[in-house]
Amino acid sequence: GNHTLSMREADTIPGLVDAAEALILDSSTYEDIGGLLWAPEFHVIEDDLYIFHAATPGEFYCEESHVMKLRRGGNPICAADWSRPQRVVKKDGAYLCEAGKTISLDMTNFKWNGEYYVAWSQRQFLPVDLGAWIYIAKVDPKEPWKLTTDPVLLSKPDYGWENNHTFVEEGPFALTKGEKLFLTFSGALIDATYVVGLLTADQGADLLNPGNWTKGNYPLLTSRSVPGEYGPGHNSYVIDDDGTVWNAYHARPGIEAPRSSGLRRVHFDIDGYPVLDLTEDKDLNQELAKVSIEVVLHK
């Protein structure tokens, strides 16, 4: 978490590296948001731009998912063009979590089969710490901070690799490819044991039925995946103008080093599943992505 939410703007992805930062929100902007701001994400929903993030009046134990909306015709890097953060509510109008007992964060939004969904990480601390679990629900696309269905428990940290030093699943993010929906998430503590896992659903499946999801029994990214990158996690996906999918994530350049952000091109294997760990020496030369041959037949 941080006390500020800033944004960068550039014409290209590499241009973001040196782009100036614009402050959009900080913990002194509103009286009811005085603590940590957490994990912002951009989402376009029916032509409107939103930022999904978590915020708290003060203590971490009151952290809750919020949504901000950019006014029509507004400038994303202008703080005044963003609405006041709306705290996420359930279908009955009650807040998603009870402050001080349960937190929610890392909420993401995606569209599947014509309907809008959110997935997020939720952790009950009182009366017993149950760890962080992934939940899912449908939302109103006109007011995406309002759930239209009851929250459904989608996944919890059952495997050893998502229980290292803490029992956590967080940072879900959706990626569609063909007739499959992939929901990557992160598990374990945010140290060198942090990893990325995968949930998969098929076209036409009821996403609110946990039985329609398949959870991979091994992580897609770990500290062993790419030399020199430790604890990769909390990833999202960006699609450039050429249609190339990029994995945006953070990792540590050393076991005890601070987290740094990075991008890596996403590949898809023969079965259409995402491959997140191809290093440059194993990557395909883009000039050879499409090849053609001429066959000449002689009598």
FIDOLO-551604 format. One line per field, with one value per residue (C-alpha): residue number from 1; x, y, z. Coordinates in steps of 0.25 Angstrom, whole numbers. Layout:
N
num NUM/...
x X/...
y Y/...
z Z/...
***
This chain:
299
num 1/2/3/4/5/6/7/8/9/10/11/12/13/14/15/16/17/18/19/20/21/22/23/24/25/26/27/28/29/30/31/32/33/34/35/36/37/38/39/40/41/42/43/44/45/46/47/48/49/50/51/52/53/54/55/56/57/58/59/60/61/62/63/64/65/66/67/68/69/70/71/72/73/74/75/76/77/78/79/80/81/82/83/84/85/86/87/88/89/90/91/92/93/94/95/96/97/98/99/100/101/102/103/104/105/106/107/108/109/110/111/112/113/114/115/116/117/118/119/120/121/122/123/124/125/126/127/128/129/130/131/132/133/134/135/136/137/138/139/140/141/142/143/144/145/146/147/148/149/150/151/152/153/154/155/156/157/158/159/160/161/162/163/164/165/166/167/168/169/170/171/172/173/174/175/176/177/178/179/180/181/182/183/184/185/186/187/188/189/190/191/192/193/194/195/196/197/198/199/200/201/202/203/204/205/206/207/208/209/210/211/212/213/214/215/216/217/218/219/220/221/222/223/224/225/226/227/228/229/230/231/232/233/234/235/236/237/238/239/240/241/242/243/244/245/246/247/248/249/250/251/252/253/254/255/256/257/258/259/260/261/262/263/264/265/266/267/268/269/270/271/272/273/274/275/276/277/278/279/280/281/282/283/284/285/286/287/288/289/290/291/292/293/294/295/296/297/298/299
x 0/4/-1/-2/-8/-1/-2/7/4/11/9/16/19/34/30/24/38/42/28/25/16/2/-4/-18/-22/-15/-19/-22/-32/-44/-47/-51/-39/-27/-19/-13/-17/-15/-13/-20/-25/-31/-44/-52/-67/-77/-68/-65/-52/-51/-40/-42/-34/-34/-34/-36/-40/-27/-23/-20/-31/-42/-36/-48/-50/-53/-57/-54/-60/-54/-64/-68/-58/-49/-34/-29/-16/-25/-29/-41/-47/-48/-60/-60/-56/-69/-68/-72/-86/-93/-107/-114/-107/-98/-83/-76/-68/-69/-59/-49/-52/-51/-43/-44/-34/-29/-42/-42/-53/-56/-66/-70/-82/-88/-88/-79/-72/-62/-52/-45/-37/-44/-38/-45/-37/-47/-51/-41/-31/-35/-25/-28/-38/-42/-57/-65/-79/-86/-87/-96/-88/-94/-90/-79/-77/-90/-91/-103/-101/-96/-81/-76/-64/-56/-42/-34/-20/-20/-6/7/13/2/4/18/20/5/-8/-12/-18/-19/-17/-27/-27/-34/-29/-38/-32/-41/-52/-45/-44/-32/-31/-17/-15/-3/-1/8/16/21/35/44/33/22/16/6/-5/-16/-31/-38/-52/-58/-67/-82/-79/-86/-75/-82/-81/-68/-69/-67/-53/-41/-29/-15/-7/6/9/12/23/32/46/52/45/54/68/70/55/50/36/28/14/2/1/-8/-9/-7/-10/-3/-7/-1/-10/2/-1/8/9/11/16/26/38/50/64/70/64/64/63/51/40/41/31/33/27/29/22/12/12/2/5/-1/-13/-15/-11/-2/13/18/33/39/52/59/68/56/47/42/48/36/41/39/26/20/27/23/29/28/26/29/25/32/27
y 0/15/28/33/29/34/32/33/36/32/29/16/5/8/23/21/18/33/39/49/45/52/51/46/43/43/40/54/57/52/51/36/32/35/22/13/13/0/-7/2/-3/3/-3/2/-2/2/13/19/19/14/12/0/2/-1/10/12/23/19/5/-6/-14/-5/-6/-7/-8/5/10/24/28/38/48/48/55/56/56/43/50/62/59/68/59/47/45/43/28/19/8/-5/-10/-23/-25/-21/-8/-12/-10/-22/-24/-21/-10/-15/-30/-33/-26/-26/-22/-24/-24/-26/-25/-33/-36/-50/-55/-41/-39/-32/-38/-34/-43/-39/-43/-43/-47/-49/-45/-46/-54/-63/-60/-69/-64/-57/-64/-60/-56/-53/-46/-39/-24/-13/-8/6/6/-4/-2/-9/-24/-30/-44/-50/-52/-66/-72/-76/-81/-81/-85/-100/-103/-102/-92/-82/-83/-79/-70/-67/-73/-63/-62/-48/-40/-47/-42/-48/-51/-57/-66/-73/-80/-80/-70/-69/-63/-62/-59/-58/-66/-66/-55/-43/-48/-57/-68/-60/-67/-66/-77/-80/-82/-86/-86/-90/-82/-83/-87/-81/-73/-73/-88/-91/-105/-99/-94/-102/-98/-102/-110/-102/-88/-81/-72/-74/-69/-80/-76/-65/-63/-51/-49/-53/-53/-50/-46/-38/-38/-31/-31/-20/-22/-13/-7/-20/-29/-34/-38/-33/-38/-26/-31/-28/-35/-33/-32/-39/-47/-36/-25/-16/-19/-14/-13/-20/-25/-38/-43/-54/-66/-77/-92/-102/-103/-88/-86/-74/-76/-65/-69/-69/-61/-53/-64/-74/-64/-65/-55/-47/-46/-61/-62/-64/-72/-76/-86/-89/-103/-105/-119/-124/-135
z 0/-2/3/-12/-25/-37/-52/-64/-78/-91/-106/-104/-93/-93/-92/-78/-72/-73/-73/-62/-51/-48/-34/-35/-21/-7/7/10/-2/6/21/20/12/22/21/11/-4/-10/-24/-34/-47/-60/-66/-77/-75/-86/-91/-77/-70/-56/-46/-36/-24/-9/2/17/27/35/39/30/36/30/16/6/-9/-16/-30/-36/-50/-60/-65/-79/-87/-75/-75/-68/-62/-56/-42/-43/-54/-45/-36/-21/-18/-16/-6/-12/-7/-8/-15/-2/-1/11/10/5/17/32/35/45/44/29/18/3/-8/-21/-28/-43/-54/-66/-77/-80/-89/-89/-74/-64/-52/-41/-34/-22/-10/4/17/31/43/54/61/54/43/32/21/8/-1/-16/-17/-30/-33/-44/-44/-50/-62/-60/-45/-44/-29/-27/-27/-33/-28/-15/-13/-17/-11/-23/-18/-5/-2/-2/-8/-1/-11/-7/8/9/21/21/15/4/-10/-16/-28/-38/-52/-64/-78/-89/-101/-110/-102/-89/-78/-70/-56/-51/-36/-26/-14/-2/5/-3/-2/-10/-8/-16/-28/-39/-40/-50/-50/-63/-68/-81/-91/-86/-72/-60/-54/-41/-39/-33/-39/-53/-50/-51/-42/-46/-36/-39/-40/-54/-48/-37/-33/-41/-54/-58/-53/-45/-42/-28/-23/-36/-35/-35/-50/-60/-75/-85/-100/-109/-123/-130/-122/-114/-99/-89/-74/-65/-51/-40/-35/-27/-34/-22/-10/-1/-11/-12/-22/-36/-48/-61/-74/-81/-94/-92/-100/-102/-102/-112/-103/-103/-88/-85/-83/-74/-72/-86/-85/-96/-101/-102/-108/-123/-133/-137/-151/-151/-145/-158/-169/-183/-192/-207/-212/-227/-233/-245/-253
***
